[in-house]
């Protein structure tokens, strides 16, 4: 308990210094930092039965990371990164979950968490200057600081298909897939061809008796280029790990790529093809982020990449009509988050895998035996898989029913889109921190590094408050207004607004305000801004 005198002169005491939600990458590092490095009293909650976060909930077949595992991992413990061995270049979900379990043991974080416990309300107690956190067990706990490590893609989109409750078979959600399901030899229907759908389709196509893919918007998928870890490469990486981490943190996306060429349009067609071929063959996000610097900002440059991908699709898919249907034409490449794939397009060369266009002929209803389209066509299957995405970035925070100063709810504050300062704090919500929150680089910055940076910022901010005897820290309305304006302005320099259904823009959820949810200035610029804020006595924050 932390007794102290509040601004109003009352002595208040909170049960804990910090309450943190989520036991994924953020919660594990958060507990380690706040509890073990800073000596704070920390209580964590997670709705899951154990650690893992995203990698706990997404056990669908084919789930795999799409940033190289040597980079998509904690950087804070040099010994950990030397000792840990990734078996593949891009680890699959079970291996990442093993890694997070190892970390949970290594830093002994489980004892600070209450698992199987969902936070249902978070309210600021003005008098006591602390947060009251209520769980689905009906308990309320208090803490001076509240830290959300609830993630960005953790609230699956609510199914919007009438009749779904009458489906006789199993309905499985990729984003809430907690155990193995035997899909071999079954007839399966899957809705959605985002990153989750594409990974699941590629894997399930190989084992299903029949697979029906219901596609509304085709995607631009490029090869991940996975392979078993090469021991020589691993040794070389480990020998210069610190340097690699530094290079990652200095890169827009948080990966140590350094081959990006300035402009697709400045290159001759031959040079351009050479670059695209090279990045295509190297795999990972090299094609997207390490080919040409103007792909996300110039439509003509973007067209060259989109044409190249469409050509590849035509080469890989035997049936021309299917290839056509799989080729996106009505939005620029990269304005929806680009998926990485293994054998995805080849799945459609199997006679047992059927692509069904539900854009021209929308889904009308789920029936007891399958699915009916608007023109009356029916499809029958045993299992329905929803790979329909998430209420991204804002969803996880709003789901906790947060109420700030003066009884103002976050839902009301954000009715027209998120309002944050640095994508980490909100005016009117003192001592509240959202790790990888909306309007931070989050999903466009290698997540473990983005998380470490935010946890470190929060730790430093708490230390600063303690050092200066401040009870409360809060973003000013003015700093927040400027941040929101800057985030929105940066988006206007990109092609993102041209995509009709991208979750980057909140456009995948009916009724959600269409606002960019990510800071698009890149991780290095963002980190420089945060450093500057800290060096200037937390400019943009008010203390009491
Ligand atoms: O979700 P999505 P996701 N009727 O929103 C379709 C990360 N991730 O779970 O585009 C018919 O991308 C929807 O169609 P449309 C990654 O950041 C990473 O796949 O709205 N279709 C779309 O095809 C990713 O971006 C990995 O027309 C409907 C799909 O469902 C993010 O998570 C792996 C529909 C949803 O795609 C989300 O990916 C997996 C409807 N009513 C995920 N509603 C890695 O590789 C939705 N759809 C690390």
Boltz pocket constraint, residues with backbone or C-beta under 6 A from the ligand:
constraints:
  - pocket:
      binder: B
      contacts: [[A, 64], [A, 65], [A, 66], [A, 67], [A, 153], [A, 160], [A, 174], [A, 191], [A, 192], [A, 193], [A, 194], [A, 195], [A, 196], [A, 197], [A, 198], [A, 199], [A, 214], [A, 215], [A, 216], [A, 217], [A, 337], [A, 340], [A, 358], [A, 363], [A, 387], [A, 388], [A, 389], [A, 390], [A, 443], [A, 501], [A, 503], [A, 508]]
      max_distance: 6.0
